[in-house]
């Protein structure tokens, strides 16, 4: 939650992707201090950044994303969906099998005569 709020606060200053990339590089070291260090590293206006992290609109967006993910069956990141189907086998064969199945399904549906 703190990292998500911080990333959206950074986005308000046009620094989302820089912030995002450093969050992922440091994923195993994330705590409030590390997140604030990242904010300094990307050159955020820290006063604005702190205000935005507490902004109810940003907090609501993170909460909505969390709820949407839970409803969709997301239990962690990364979670991958192919054509709305949760990919459980993330091996190359798993990707290929799921994509092939969806393509076959789409192909069958597109060749049915319309009524």
SVG drawing of the C-alpha trace seen along z (x, -y; Angstrom):
<svg xmlns="http://www.w3.org/2000/svg" viewBox="-31 -21 50 47">
<polyline fill="none" stroke="black" stroke-width="0.4" points="0.0,0.0 2.7,-2.6 4.6,-1.9 1.4,-2.2 0.4,-5.5 4.0,-6.8 4.0,-5.8 0.8,-7.6 2.0,-10.6 5.2,-10.5 2.9,-10.3 1.4,-13.7 4.9,-15.1 5.4,-13.1 7.8,-10.7 5.7,-7.5 7.9,-5.3 11.2,-6.3 9.7,-5.7 8.1,-2.4 11.4,-1.1 13.2,-1.9 10.5,-0.3 10.9,3.0 14.7,2.8 14.4,2.6 11.3,4.8 13.0,6.9 14.2,3.8 10.9,1.8 10.0,0.0 9.0,-3.6 12.6,-4.8 13.5,-3.1 10.4,-4.5 11.2,-8.0 14.8,-7.5 13.5,-6.6 11.4,-9.8 14.5,-11.8 16.5,-9.9 14.0,-10.7 13.9,-14.3 10.4,-14.8 9.2,-17.9 9.0,-16.2 6.4,-18.6 4.0,-18.0 4.8,-14.3 3.9,-13.9 0.6,-15.9 -0.3,-13.7 0.3,-10.4 -2.4,-11.5 -4.8,-12.7 -8.1,-10.9 -8.5,-10.6 -5.2,-8.7 -6.0,-6.5 -9.4,-5.7 -7.7,-4.8 -5.4,-2.4 -8.2,-0.9 -10.3,-0.5 -7.4,1.2 -7.0,3.6 -10.8,4.5 -10.7,4.9 -7.7,7.2 -9.3,9.3 -12.6,9.7 -10.5,10.8 -8.6,13.4 -5.3,11.6 -3.3,12.9 0.0,11.3 2.2,9.8 2.8,10.5 -0.6,12.0 -1.3,12.5 -4.6,12.8 -4.9,13.8 -8.2,12.8 -9.7,12.6 -8.4,16.0 -6.1,16.2 -2.8,17.8 -1.8,20.4 1.1,22.0 3.5,19.2 6.0,21.3 6.5,20.8 4.4,23.9 1.7,22.6 1.6,19.3 1.5,21.0 -1.2,23.5 -3.5,20.7 -2.9,18.5 -3.6,21.3 -6.7,22.3 -8.0,18.7 -7.2,18.4 -9.1,21.6 -12.0,20.4 -12.0,17.0 -11.7,18.7 -14.6,21.0 -16.8,18.1 -15.9,15.9 -16.8,18.5 -20.3,19.2 -23.1,17.8 -24.9,14.9 -28.6,15.2"/>
</svg>
